[in-house]
Each structure stands twice: as C-alpha cells, then as structure tokens.
Amino acid sequence: MKVASFACSLLCVLFLSLVHGQTAAESKPVVADEVFKNVQVLKGITVNQFMGTMGIFSAALGMSCEDCHTSSDTGWDAYAADTNPRKRTARRMVTMMTEINRANFGGRQLVTCYTCHRASDRPIVTPNLATLYSEKMVESPDIIAPFPNAPSIDQLIDKFIRALGGAERLARITSFVATGTSKGYGPEGDPRKFEVFAKAPGQRTTITHTLDGDSTTALDGASAWTAAPHRPVPVVALTGQDLDGLKLDADLSFPARLKDALTNWRVGPSDTIAGRGVQVVQGTTPNGALATFYFDKESGLLVRQVRYAASPVGRIPTQIDYADYREVSGVKMPFGLTIAWLDGQDIIQLTDIRTNVAIDPAKFGKPPAPRQ
C-alpha cells in the first residue's frame, strides 16, 4: 500500500478546510465541525480524532489527500470543495457502515472501512488464489483475551522492572534529556535532530527539528498538545484517549509504577517478534483506550507497545518498537525507537541520555505554532 508522506497524509481532510485556528485554554475540546468547513458526517469529534479518521481512510483505501481533495498553494479552503465525487461517496460509506453496525451488532464497531477495503479503493470481493496458497500473515487481534496458565501481570512487570535495573535504581532517576536523530517515511527520510525532555511524574516533551519548523508533542502532566508545520491546525490540544497515549509514554519513561497506569490488565498468549518469543499483555487506559505490550520472554524487556484510540470509522493504532537498550546511570534505556501510525513513521536513534538534569518547566507547556 502506498502511504502518503507525513506532511500530506496527516493533513488529508476529507470534507472540509480550515476556518480558524484553535484558541487557547478551552473548557472543552474543540471539535472538527467548529474548525473546518463543510463537515457533514464526522461531527462532534475532536480535531485530532478527525485527523486520525483521515488516516484510516488513507490506509483503508490506499489513497492520499489528493485522491479525494483539490489542493491549493493558497490555503486550505480548496479542501472543502465537493468537486471530487469520491468525497460524496465517502460520506455515504460512513453512514452505511454506521447503520450496519447499529442494525446488526448493537452499535459495536465490528465493521469498518478496513474490514472490506484492505488498502484497495474498492471492496475485495473475490478470493485471491495467490494468497490462498501462500504463507498467511497472522494479524494479532486488537482485544486480547486472558490466556490460561499464562504468567501473572505482577510477575511480568516485576521481571521488566528487574531487567531495567530494579525499582530502587529506577527511583533514583527523576528526569532526563535525550538527543539523537529521527528519520521519517519517504521524503521525510533525511535524519533530523530529535530531543526528549522528561520529568517524573508524568511530564514529557519530544521535539523533531525539521527544515520547515519544529514538530513538537508536549505533556505537562495534565494537558498535552501537538504542534507541527503544514497542518490545517498548527497547534492541537490532545484530550481523551489521545491524551492517555501521551501519559502512557511518560509513564514508560519512568516505568517503576507502570502497573498503576492502566486497569483491567490481562495476560494473553505468547507470540514472536523478529524471531524472539514475547509475552503479550494488555491493559485499559482511564478513557478506555487499549494498550498492548510485548515483553521479551527471555530478557523481560519491553519490545513493543501498540495502543488504539477510537474514531467513528475504526480504531487508530500507534505502534512503538523499543530496541538498543543501553545502561544509563545504572538502568537500561532504549536508544532505538520506531514509531508507526497511520500517517507516517519515525525511526529514532538516540545518541545521548543525561539523567537528573534540571529542565525548564516551560518545556512541558503549550508549544508555539510553527511557521507555516
């Protein structure tokens, strides 16, 4: 499947264009139909959910922004036009999908765009003989059921903590600053300076310095924002399950209390990643998002995290792979991270981590809008 570049796919707006930017310190999340023009179906969801929904359309259909929208160098208004009949078709498809789930599954989201399309602009209706008689790719389920005779969640998290260096050593680290490089997908593939600022409990900011401006995600412990150039809304406040995801990343930066971060823990079956055995574990965030962890069965280290945020047309996955663990101040930290989501991928290689350093509190506040 062809995926558009980070800048294009993330900006893919199916029905509309920008009317005005997001104001500061709203008492409630700004919803997409308050920000964009010509929203007819996807009303009442946050801007970030809306953009994630665009990512699902792109992944499900194997398309990018220009396949449905009229782009313009003069602004986002052209994205609101209905000159392309695919936009009207998409509205009908979303309505049809919602009705199928309501009428047949009690409103549960069991049929989505991806259920039928599978990266094709038309639903797949005929079995493919080439795939029928070849080795099949096993896809992990979103929801993990408890597996009989599996280790307990306490055993697995305790083993993870010991593998990192132990709870006592972890508790000694209360902040860190990391630097390295980040390489994006496709045309974003040149290495760019990357920084992480983290402070316990629950504060974390990442900055990717691009030629077009900084791409920043900031969490001050309670509120979070994402800011990036070439987006219809330059700075977006994250709420709900999106906020939960950033809080989880902050908890994993100081993982001694990981178990308390989620509820409804369940231990699933074993699996393999890159030829190594892993134990699958899943929990639920405060706002109901699913988070799945893959712990190396031998070392106990965390190999992968996959979390899912809700949207009107399916779950929005984010996957983070952890590698290249090195000892820093007596504990092991991952220097290699690969972050994949529906609109792009970042391959991060850290080169330096400094622990227990003073960090300006402003680093965790709302970032400024990048230049456009």
LORO-394531 format. One record per residue: residue in three letters; z, x, y of N, C-alpha, C in turn. Coordinates in steps of 0.02 Angstrom, whole numbers, plus 32768, in hexadecimal, padded with zeros to 4 digits. Last residue first. Layout:
alaZXYZXYZXY/...
! end
This chain:
gln81C580DD8597819080B98573814C80D58584/arg825D813285788223812885A281EC81088578/pro82E480D5852E82B6810D8530827D80FE8561/ala83798098857583358087855E830980C48563/pro841180E7853B83E280D1856F839F80C08551/pro848580A384C1845680D684D9842A80BB8511/lys852E807984C784EA805D84C984BA809284E5/gly859180FF847E858580C384A4853C80AD84A2/phe85AA8177844585AA813E8418859E80FC843D/lys85AE81D184AB857B81DA84788575819D844B/ala861E81B984F485E08199850B85A881A084D8/pro8681820A84BF867E81C484A9863D81A184BE/asp865082AB848D8656827E84C78651823684AF/ile86AC82FC8413866E82D88421867B82A9845C/ala86EA839283CF86F2835D840186AE833E8411/val86E483AC831E86D183BF836286DC83848390/asn86F183AA8291872C83A682BE871D83C18304/thr86648410825C869883DD825386CF83E38287/arg85B8841E825F85F78439827B862B8402827A/ile852E8444820285608411820D85A084338225/asp8481846881FD84C4847D821384F08440821B/thr840F843281CC8415847A81C8845B849281DA/leu83CD83A6817483FE83C381A18402840E8196/gln8340834E816C835D838C8150838D83A98184/ile82FE82B38147832B82D8817183458315814C/ile827A824E815282948282812582BD82B28151/asp826281A48168827881E28187829382118152/gln81EB8122816E8214814F81458225818D816E/gly81C38073818D81BD80BB819381EC80E18166/asp81DA7FED818081AC800281B481A5804E81BA/leu82377FD5811D81F67FB6811781C37FCF8149/trp827F807980FE82858032810C823E8015810F/ala82D7810880CB829A80E080C782AA809780D7/ile831081A980DD831D816380F182DB813D80F1/thr8354822C80908314820A8097832281C080A3/leu83AD82BE80B383AE827580B18366825C80B9/gly840A834E809583C9832F808F83CF82E38088/phe848C837180988462838D80CD841C836F80CB/pro85228320807584DA8322806784B4833D80A3/met85B583828059859183538084854783588073/lys865383A78014860A83A6800C85EB836F8037/val86D38407806686BA83CA8047866E83CD8043/gly86F6847D80A78719846B806A8703842B8049/ser869F8488811386E88481811F870C846680E2/val8623845A80AB8631846480F2867B845780FC/glu85B28475802985F98475803D85FF84868087/arg852A8403801085448446801C858D84418034/tyr84AC83AA7FBD84F283AD7FD0850983F67FD8/asp8424837C7FB1843583BD7FCF847D83BE7FE9/ala842082C97FD8841283057FAF842B83437FD3/tyr840B821B7FD5843582537FEA8429828E7FBB/asp83A88198801583B381C87FDE83D982047FFA/ile83AD80F5804683BF8139805B83CD8162801E/gln83528065807183678093803B837480D88059/thr83567FBE8099835A800180B58375802F807E/pro82FF7F21809183227F5A807283217F99809E/ile83177E8080B582FC7EBB80D683207EF880BA/arg82ED7DEF8056831D7E23806882F87E608084/gly828C7D6980A2829F7D97806D82D07DCB8085/val82737D1F8113823D7D2480E1824D7D5680AA/pro82DA7D20816F82C07CDF8159828E7CE38120/ser834B7D9F812F83197D88815E83007D448146/ala83D87E0E811483B57DCE810B83807DC48141/ala83D87EB380D283E87E84810783BD7E4680FF/tyr84147F20805B83E57EEA806784007EBD809E/arg84157FCD802984357F92804484007F5F805A/val843180507FBF83FF801E7FD284247FE27FED/gln844E80FB7FAC846980BC7FC5842E808E7FD5/arg845F81817F39843581507F5D846081157F73/val84BD81DC7F0C847781F07F0C844D81C17F38/leu855D821B7F18853281E37F2A84EA81FC7F30/leu85A382747E8A858C82707ECF855F82337EDA/gly85C482857E0785EA82547E2C85D2824A7E73/ser858382D87DAC85A882F67DE485D582C67E09/glu855782797D48857582B97D3785A082D47D70/lys852582087D84855682007D4F857982417D3F/asp851581EB7E2E850282187DF8853882177DC2/phe851081457E66853781827E5F851F81AA7E24/tyr84CB80DB7ED284B980FD7E9484DE81407E92/phe84F0803D7F1884FA80857F1784E980A07ED2/thr84C07FB87F8284C07FD47F3E84C580207F42/ala84F27F2F7FDB84EB7F787FDF84F47F947F99/leu84C77E97802C84D17EBC7FED84C77F067FF9/ala851D7E3D80AD84E57E67809684F97E8A8055/gly85897DF380E185647DDA80A785287E038090/asn85D57E27814485A77DF2815785787DDF811E/pro861F7E8D810386427E54812186147E1A8133/thr85BD7EB3806C85D77EC280AE85FA7E8580CC/thr85DA7ECF7FC185C37EA07FF485E47EB18036/gly859C7F437F4385D07F1F7F6885B17EF47F9D/gln85757F957EA985617F6C7EE2859E7F4A7F01/val8539801F7E4C85727FFA7E66855B7FD17EA2/val84FE807B7DC484ED804D7DFA852B80237E0C/gln84F781247D9E851C80E67D93851280B97DD0/val847181877D5C849A81707D9384BE81307D7F/gly842582177D16844881D87D0C847381C77D48/arg838A82587D5083D2825F7D4783F3821B7D40/gly830482477D6E831682617D2D8360826A7D20/ala830482097DEB82EB824D7DE48303826E7DA4/ile837C81A07DAE835881B27DEC834581FB7DE5/thr83A7811E7D3F839481637D49836F816A7D8C/asp843D80BF7D1883F680C47D2883E5810E7D2D/ser84B8804D7CD3849F80907CE48455808D7CF4/pro84E57FAD7D1F84D27FDA7CE984C380207D02/gly856A7F937D9885327F7E7D6F85237FAF7D38/val85FE7F5B7DD985DE7F967DBB85A87F7D7D8C/arg86277F137E7486167F0A7E2E85F07F477E16/trp868C7ED77EF9866F7F0F7ED6865F7EFC7E8E/asn86B37E7F7F60868D7E667F2686697E9F7F02/thr869F7EE37FF786C47EB77FC986977EA47F8F/leu86AC7F80805086877F48803386B67F1E8008/ala87047FDF807E86CE7FCB80AB86AA7F8C8092/asp875F800C802387757FD88050873D7FBD807D/lys871A80757FE5872880387FBF873C7FFE7FEC/leu871A80DC804386DD80B7803586EB80748012/arg87738134807A878680ED8075874980C18068/ala873481AF807D877381AA805787878161804D/pro86BC81CF80C186BB819F808A86FD81948065/phe867581D9814786BB81EA813986D181BE80FF/ser85F581AD813A85FF81ED815C864582078151/leu86058130810685F0816480D885F381AA80F8/asp862380EB817C865780F28148864581298117/ala85A680F181BA85DF811381D88617811D81A6/asp855D80A18162854A80E7816B8583810F818A/leu85A28029817B85A58047813885918091813C/lys857D800F81FD85C3801C81EF85CC803D81AA/leu84F67FF581E885098031820E855380428203/gly85027F7D819E84E07FB7818284F37FF781A6/asp85417F2481F785637F3981BA85457F79819D/leu84D97F10825185147F358267853C7F4E822B/asp84897EC481FD846F7F03821884A87F2F8230/gln84D87E5481E784CC7E8181AF84AE7EC481C6/gly85137E46828C85107E2B824985077E608214/thr84AF7EA8830184E67E7C82EF84E17E6A82A5/leu847A7F19837D847A7F07833684B87EDE8326/ala84177F12840D845B7F1083F184577EF783A9/val83947F7C843B83A67F3E841883EE7F4583FF/val83267FB684B2836A7FBD849883807F7B847A/pro829E7F8D84C482B07FD484BE82F57FE184A1/val823A7F218479827D7F208496829A7F66848F/pro81C27F55844B81C07F1F847D82047F13849D/arg81B98007844881CF7FC9842A81CE7F92845F/his81A5808A8475816D8063845B818480268434/pro824080DF844A820580D3847381D280A8844F/ala82DE8092842282A580BC8410826B80AD843E/ala8381806B83ED835380748425831B80A38410/thr8400800183B383C9802F83A28399803083DC/trp84B27FEE83AB84717FE583CB843E801483AC/ala85507F9D8390851C7FCE837F84DB7FBB83A1/ser86057F90839485C17F7B83A7858F7FB28397/ala86707FD48358866D7F8B835786287F718365/gly8652805A835286898041832A868A7FF68324/asp85DF80748393861D808983B4865C8074838E/leu854880B38362857D8086834D85BE809F836B/ala849980C5837C84DD80D58390850D809E837A/thr84028115836C842B80DF8350847380F2835C/thr836D814283C283B6814783BB83D381098399/ser82EF81A883EB82FC816E83C18345817383AC/asp82B481E6848782E681E6845282E881A4842D/gly8203820584A2824681F084B6827481EE847A/asp818E82368472818A81FB849D81CE81E384B5/leu81B0829C841E818A82AD845A81878273848B/thr825B827C83EA8213827B83E181F0828F8422/his82EC829983A082CB82AB83DF828082AF83D3/thr835B822A8360831E824E834F82F8825A8390/ile84048217834883D0821E837B83968246835E/thr848C81B18319845681DE8305842181DD833B/thr853A8198831784FC8195833D84CA81C68321/arg85D0814582F18599816F82D9855A81628303/gln8672811882C28644812682F9860E815682E1/gly86D980FE826186A580CE826F867880DA82AB/pro876D81518295874B81278264871181008283/ala870881E68291872F81B4826D87618193829D/lys8668820682CF86B0820C82DB86D381D482B5/ala85CF825B82E385F8822D82BC8642823C82C9/phe852A82758308856D827A8325859882468301/val849882CA82DD84C9829882C9850B82A882EB/glu83ED82E98308843482F58312845D82BA82F7/phe8352833F82FF837B830682E983C4831982F0/lys82AF8367833482F683768337831F83378328/arg822C834F82BE8249834282FF8293835182FD/pro8197837C826881E08380826E81F7837782B6/asp811683018257812B83418271817783438278/gly80F7827E822E810D82AE81FD812082F38217/glu80C6820C826581088221827C8123825C8253/pro805581E88222804C820E8260808E8225827E/gly80B581DB8190807181DD81AB806D820681EB/tyr816181CF81BD812B81BD818F80E881C281B3/gly81C5825981FA81B6821381ED817C820B81BE/lys824582CC81EB81FD82C381E681F0827A81D3/ser82C2831F824382AD82E08224826182DC8225/thr833B83A4823D82F98388824D82EE83478228/gly83DB83C3828483A783D28254836583B6826C/thr848E83B88292844B83C182AF841A83D38278/ala8527836082A784F5837E827B84B3838382A0/val85D1835D82C38590835C82E4855F838182B7/phe866182FD829786318332828C85F2832682B6/ser870F82D6827A86D182D082A086A183078289/thr877582E98223877782AD824B873A82A48278/ile87AC832B81928770832981BC876F82E681E1/arg881983168143881E8349817787E3834981A7/ala87F382BE80E1881C82A48119882282D68152/leu87B483118085878C82E280AC87B282CA80E9/arg88248350804D87F48377807587C9834980A0/glu885E82DF800D88848307803E8855832F806A/ala87FE82AF7FB2881282867FEB883682AF8021/gly877C83227F7D87BE83047F7987D282E17FB9/gly86FC834F7F778730837F7F87877683647F86/leu869B83007F41869183177F8686C4834C7F9A/ala86D182E07EC6869583097EC8868883267F0E/arg8739828A7EED874982CC7ED0870D82FB7ED4/ile86EB821D7F168717823F7F46872982847F2D/phe86AE81FB7E9C8685820E7ED686AF82357F08/lys871D81D67E5186F582107E3B86C982297E74/asp874481667E9A8771819F7E95874C81DE7E80/ile86D681157E8086E1812C7EC4871281677EC5/leu86E581047DF486A881207E1086B3813A7E57/gln876580CA7DE3875481097DC18718812B7DE3/asp875780547E2E878880867E41877880CA7E22/ile86F9800E7DE586E680267E268717805B7E3F/ser86F680457D38870F801B7D6E86F880387DB1/pro866680557CCB86A2806F7CEC86B880407D24/ala86367FCB7C5D86277FFD7C90866880197CAD/asn86457F647C03865C7FA77BEF86497FDE7C21/pro85BF7F037C4685F87F0B7C1986067F547C08/phe859D7EFB7CF385867F117CB185C27F1C7C83/pro857F7E7F7D6F85AE7EAB7D4C85977EBB7D06/ala84DC7E837DBC85107E5E7D96853F7E907D75/ile84957E997E5884AD7EBB7E1C84E47E917DFC/ile84077E667EA9844C7E537E9B84617E717E58/asp83887E9F7EA383AE7EA27EE083F87E977ED3/pro835B7F037E1383697EC37E3483907ECD7E74/ser82DF7F837E0F83267F717E0B83317F2E7E2E/glu824E7F887DB1826A7F7C7DF382B27F637DEC/val81F27FF77D57822B7FCA7D53824A7FC47D98/met81497FFE7D3F817F80147D6A81B77FE07D68/lys810080117C9F81147FE67CD6814E80057CFD/glu807580627C6180BE80647C6880D3803E7CA6/ser7FF37FEB7C38800C802C7C4E805780297C55/tyr7FBE7F6F7C217FC17F9E7BE97FD37FE57BFF/leu7FC57F2E7C9C7FE07F0E7C607FEC7F3F7C28/thr7F7E7F777CF67FC77F7C7CF97FE87F5D7CBB/ala7EFF7F557CCC7F107F9C7CD27F5C7FA57CD3/leu7EF97ECB7CD57EFC7EE97C937F107F337C95/asn7F507E647D397F2A7EA27D3D7F307EC67CFA/pro7F457DB37D3F7F647DEF7D247F357E2B7D27/thr7F267D5F7DD87F0B7D737D977F2E7DB27D7E/val7F5D7D4C7E557F5B7D127E277F447D247DE1/ile7FB17D807EDF7F957D997EA17F977D617E6E/pro7F867D447F837FB27D437F487F8E7D5B7F09/arg7F3F7DBA7FF57F3A7D7A7FD17F697D7D7F95/asp7F5B7E3580257F557E0080567F4B7DBB8036/ser7FDC7E897FC97F977E727FCE7F937E398001/ala805E7EAA7FAA80367EDA7FD27FEC7EC87FD4/arg80867E307F65808B7E747F47805C7EA67F68/his80807DA07F6A804C7DCB7F88804C7E127F6C/cys80EB7D5D7F2D80A67D4F7F1980747D837F30/thr81607D977F5D815E7D7B7F1A81177D737F01/tyr81547DB57FE381467DEA7FB381417DD07F6C/cys817D7D3E802081387D56802881267D877FF1/thr81E67CEE7FA181D97D0E7FE281907D217FE7/val82567C8D7F4B820F7C997F5682067CB57F9C/leu82DE7C847F5982C47CA07F1B82797CAD7F1D/gln83547C617FB483167C867FC482FC7CAA7F86/arg838E7BBA7FA383957C027F9583527C257F9C/gly83737B347FB183737B5D7FED837E7BA77FE1/gly836C7B037F3083A67AF37F5883AB7B1C7F97/phe82F27B1D7EF883287B4C7EEA83657B407F16/asn82927ABE7F1C82987AD37ED682D57AFC7EC6/ala82937AA07FA382877A6A7F7382967A7D7F2B/arg82AD7B1C7FE282D97AE27FED82D17AAE7FB6/asn82457B6D7FB5828A7B7F7FA582BA7B447FAE/ile81D97B247FEB81DD7B317FA382247B427F8F/glu81F77B2C807581F87AEB805381FC7AF38007/thr81E47BB4808D82257B95809A822B7B538075/met815B7BBE8070818C7BE4804881D17BC58050/met81237B6E80D6811A7B5C808F814F7B7F8064/thr81487BB78149815F7B728140815A7B5D80F7/val81017C2D812E814A7C2F813581687BE9812B/met807E7BFB812E80997C1980F280E67C1B80F4/arg806C7BD281B280697BA0817C80897BBB813C/arg80747C4F81F180A47C1A820080A67BE681C9/ala80027C8C81BA80457CA681AB807B7C7381BA/thr7F9B7C4381F47FA57C4081AC7FEC7C578199/arg7FA97C6E82777FB57C2782687FC07C1E821D/lys7F877CF482637FC97CE2827D7FD97C9A826E/arg7F037CF282387F377D0782097F7D7CF58221/pro7EAF7CD682A37EC67C9E82797EFC7CB28247/asn7ECB7D1C833E7EC07D2D82F87EDA7CF482CC/thr7EF47CE883B67EAC7CEF83AA7E9C7CFF8362/asp7F6E7CC883F17F5E7CAE83AE7F147CB3839E/ala7FD17D4384477F957D1A84417F897D0483F8/ala80397D9B844D80497D548449800C7D28843B/tyr80077E19846080217E09841D80317DBF8415/ala7FEC7E2384E77FB47E1384B97FCC7E018474/asp80647E4B8520804F7E05852680187DF384F5/trp808C7ECF852280957EAA84E3807B7E6284E6/gly80167F3B857980567F1A856D80557EF3852C/thr7F9F7F7E85847FC07F6985C280027F4785B7/asp7F5F7F95850F7F807FCF852E7FA87FBB856C/ser7F747F21848C7F5D7F2F84CF7F837F6B84EA/ser7F407EC883F77F697EF8841C7F4B7F058460/thr7F4B7E3983A67F1F7E5883D77F4A7E878400/his7F7F7E3482FA7F8A7E3083427F517E4F8369/cys7F657E4A82757F757E0682897F767DFD82D5/asp7F457ECE82677F247E9F823B7F307E56824F/glu7F967F1782BA7F547F0582D37F2F7ED482A6/cys800B7F30826A800C7F0382A47FC77EE982B6/ser7FD47F3381BD7FF87F4D81F67FEF7F1E8231/met7FE97F05810E7FC77F05814F7FF27F278183/gly80177EDD80927FF37F1C80987FCD7F2280D9/leu80657E6D8087801D7E63808C7FF57EA4808D/ala80E77E9C807D80CF7E6B804D80847E65804C/ala80F37EF480EB80F97F0D80A780DB7EDD8074/ser80E07E9A815880B67ED5815080B77EEF8109/phe81477E3D814281017E27814380D37E638135/ile81B57E94815081A87E74811081607E5B810D/gly81A87EB781D881A17EEA81A581947ECD8160/met81C57E3D821281817E58821A81747E8F81E6/thr824B7E3B81F2821E7E0A81D381D67E2081D9/gly82797E9E8247827B7EA981FF824F7E7981D9/met82687E5A82BF823F7E9582B282407EA88269/phe82C87DF582A982827DE482B482557E1F82A6/gln833D7E3D82A283277E18826882DD7E07826E/asn833D7E6B832883367E9B82F183227E7A82B0/val834A7DF3836F830F7E1C837983067E4D833F/thr83897D6E830383907DA48333834F7DCC8339/ile834A7CC582FC83607D0382DC83627D3B8310/gly83167C528337835D7C55832A83757C938306/lys82757C3F82E782A37C35831F82EC7C3E8308/leu81EF7C5182AD82297C7D82A2825A7C7A82DC/val81917BF482E381B17BE982A281F17C11829C/gln81667C17836481617BD1834E81887BC3830E/val81627C7383EF81857C7083AF81877C27839A/asn81277C90846C81007C6F843781207C7483F2/lys81777D2784A3814F7CEB84AE81337CD1846C/phe82207D64848F81D87D67848581B67D248494/val82A57D4184AC828A7D8184C3823E7D8284C2/glu82CC7CD0847282E17CD984B782C17D1784D6/asp82A37CDD83F0827E7CAE841A82967CAC8461/ala83007D3C83BD82BB7D4F83C982977D1F83F8/val83A07D41841083747D2D83DA832B7D3783EF/val842A7DA6842C83EC7D8D844883BC7D7D840F/pro84CE7D7883F884917D9E83ED84557D7E840F/lys85437D57847D85267D46843D84E67D6E8435/ser85677D9084F1859D7D7584C985847D608484/glu85197E2D851A85167DE6850F85517DCF84E5/ala850C7EB28556854C7E92854885477E468543/ala84727EB185B284AC7ED2859684E57EA2858A/thr83D87E68857B840B7E7685AC84487E93858B/gln83387E9B8546837A7E83853283AD7E978568/gly82A77E6B85A782D07E97857E83147E788570/his822F7DE68595825F7E0D85BC82897E36858D/val81C07DCD854481C77DAB858381F67DD285B0/leu814B7E1184D081897E1984F681887DF18536/ser80FC7D9D846081027DDB8485813F7DDA84B1/leu80CE7D5D83BA80E67D5C83FD80E27D9D8421/phe80CC7D59832E80BC7D1D835380BE7D23839F/leu80E47DD582F380B27DA982D6809F7D6F8304/val80E67E79831B81037E3A833180D27E028321/cys810C7F1782F580E17EE282DE81007E9E82EE/leu81557F85830E81467F5B8347811C7F1E8334/leu815A7FC7829A81987FAC82B2818D7F7D82EC/ser80D57FF0828E80EF7FBC8262812E7F9D827D/cys80C6805082F8809F801382F580C07FDE82CC/ala812380B782E5811E8097832680FA80548322/phe810F80DB825D814F80C182748147809A82B5/ser806F80A08221809C80D3823B80DB80B28256/ala805E802D8198804E804681DB8080807B81F0/val8036804D80F3806A80378121805A80558165/lys7FD7801A806D7FD7803D80AC800D802080D9/met8000802A7FC58000800080008000802B803E/
! end
